[in-house]
Amino acid sequence: MKRVLLALFVMFAATAHAGTVEVYKFETPAQEARYKAMIAELRCLVCQNQNLADSNAELAQDLRQQTYEMIKRGATDQEIADFMVTRYGDFVLYRPPFKATTAFLWAGPFIILIAGLVVLLNMVRRRGRQVVAPLSDEAHTRARNLLEDPPEQNNQ
């Protein structure tokens, strides 16, 4: 009985994970190439770090369908991108244009890098300024005695 339940569980888990396979028919290879290029350049808003081509989210499926339909109607790549940006904002583009609202997206990594370098340089400078106090004669003698005659260890 346990084996039957396990087999059913595995079967249902596999079918639940399978998802749907989208098949789009294009009139020309150029349309198909444009479609693939567009879904590679548009970001999935649910996954945020995947493009539409790689995402299995429902929104990504809807956006792929919308892109397909717009290409079939003869829309240009710019028209498709403008439609997506109007609807979802600049974040839908993997390479958003540089403007006031996206300036931090472009400059942010450089700002963080410069701030990290400044912090690192300050740490190095502080360590360079630290003065190490010299050892007293008594400390030298104690250290020499420890190095020459290590304490005996009990092997019990």
N, C-alpha and C positions, 0 to 999 in steps of 0.2 A: 504494500500500500504506500509506504514511504517513497519507494522508487517511482511509482506512478505519479504521485504528487510532485516529486522533484522533476520528472520529465515534463509534466504539464507546466510547471513554473518556468523551466528553462525555455520551453517552446513559446509561452506567452511573452516572456521577457525579450526574446529575440525578435518576435514580430512587433512588439511595441517600439523597439529601438530602430527597426528597419526604416520607418519614415516613408516618404513618397519620393519617387524618381521623376524629375521634370524632364519632359522631352519636348523640345521646341523645334518646329520645322521652319527653315528659312528659305527664301526664294533664291538667294545667292550666297556663296561662301563669304563674300564681303560683309553681308548683313550679320552672318554668324560671327565673324571676326570682330565686328564692331560691338556686338552684344557681349562677347567674352571680355573685350577690353573694358567696356563700361561697367560690368558687374565686378571686375577686378579693381576698378578705381573708386567704387562707391562703398562706403563703410556701413556695416550692419549696426543699426542704432541700439539693438538689444545686446549684441555681443561686444560692441565697441572696439574690439581689437581684431576683428575679422572683416574681410570684405564680403560683399554679397555672394560671391562665388563659393566661398568656404563655409558660410553660415547655414545652419539648418533651422534657424528661428522662423516662426511664422511670418514675421514682418519682412524678413529677408526674402522669403518665398513670394510674398506680395510685391515687393519691390522688383524682384527679378521678372515677375509677370508683367508689371507696369513697364519696365524697360523693354521687354520683348515686344509688347504691344506698340510702344512708341516707335521702335525701330521698324516694325512692320508698316506703320503709318507713314514712315519716311522722315521722322524727326531727326534732326542733326544731333551730334554728340553734345553740342553746347546747349541745345534746347532741352535735352534730357537732363543734363546737369543743372540747368537753371530751374527746371521743374522740381527736381529733388531738393535743391537748396531753398527754393521758395517754400516748399512744404515742410522740410525738416531742418533747415539751417545749414550753415557752412560745415558743421561737424560731420555731415554725411559724406563729405569729400575727404579722401585720404590726403590730398594736398590742397588745403583751402587757400584761397587767395590772400595775399598780405593786405590787410586793411586794419582800421582801428579796433574792430571787434575780434580780430584773430591775431593781433600783434603779439599777445602773450604766448599763444601757441607756437609761434615762430621763434620768439626771443627767449622764452622760458628756459629751455635747456641750456642756452648759453649763460643766462643769468645764474642758474644753479651751478654751472661749472665754474664760473668766475668766483662766486661766493665760496665754493668748496676750496678753491685754490687760495683765496685770501685766508680762510680759516687754517688751512694747512701751513701756509707760510708763517702765520702768527704763532702757531704751535712750535714750529721749528726754531723760530727766533727766541721764544721764551726758554726753550730747552738749552739753546746755545748760551744764554745769559746766566743760567744757573751755575753757581759756584759750588764745587764739591769741597767740603771741609776736609783738610788733611787729617790723616790718622795720627793719633797720639802715639808716643813711644810704647805705652802700655798696650795699645791695640795692635801695634806692629808685632810686639813680642808674643801676644796671645795668638795672633794669626799664624806666625811662624811655628809656634809650638803645636798648633792644631795640624798644620801641614806636615811637619816632620814626625809627629808622634800621634797618629789618629787614635781616638778613644776606642777601647776594646768593646766589642759587641757581644752580648750574651746570646749564645746559640742554643737555647733551651727549648 
